[in-house]
Amino acid sequence: MNKNARYITQGAAIAAIYVVLTLIANAFGLANYAIQVRFSEALTILPYFTPVAIPGLFVGCIVSNILTGCMPLDTVFGSIATLLGALGTYFISVKLKHNKTAQYLAPVPPIVANTLIVPFVLAYVYKFEGSIPYFMLTVGAGEIISCGILGLILLKSLNSRKDRIFED
């Protein structure tokens, strides 16, 4: 298969999985509001394995936010947070050459990006009652569950198969 076609296919598959997982979380009331436990955010560790995941996650987040009825500014800034987190995860994996430290640091950029950006969306776009520090605490907690716990489980389970799944 052509390398570009494979990359586009992998990116599209990641976007589609992100959307499906967000819709499942949304069906259980977990994808929006102050505490968000989007199962799809576990996928933000995928740039640890391949840069193709970066646009896949970004597009998946945009589509997910549109489908779950997010406000336009939420769609923009929430997707930018996911993009920044994915870029951070990729750069950690490259700089630390996929070592053990990189594995444990992989979920940190999406946790930080979402914890710093999403609270302002909740406060100023949705006008939720509460303070920015409160929203940082609640969004951070959801991201630690989604990216930190579920993401590390996903990373560990994919790590032994990474060469077959994410071949160049």
Steps between C-alpha positions, in 0.01 A plus 500: 500500500618852420658663809286816472182297461593292805563815708171657392317175575661469844423865582139459386463181703632677811257790441210257457586307817532829689152603382341165590658496846388860562145417394499203739624720786242762401221240515596444864524873570878493537620698194402855595457730800741572784632147550559336164606139478524453126619147431630641172758710683687177576593507131710812559791266580502376137745771384748315722493234227433697182473862387202397285294504819541878535267603214276200574444613858451863394239414236335246731466762773352756258244251368420374852441850631272582209302175537459541876362852458791701633505874444725615212763655731509177698553306178789730406675527836426144616644367175804726533555360851492147359734602216749658743485194724559267204795708381646497851467124526670455163790728594549321832520164319751634246720688749507214751525234227205293624668410827317411824490863612338600169230237553401649834526859377295434184163588660629817669472744204130430429421516872676836532363646174141414584535604864627843392265566206164330563422678832493833319258353244274378780509837676479740207327305221251299703494738798496211747482596866840462662850636495786432259699316773195281572464416130873430477458253783197328345632496143841386626337215694313383190816523290702304756239224477473514119860567396698401806333176601318379187770643272782322682306174495457543124867590454617196695265269308606636158871525574580133433314514165607848391713384207213307342233763571694816415738379229665757273 
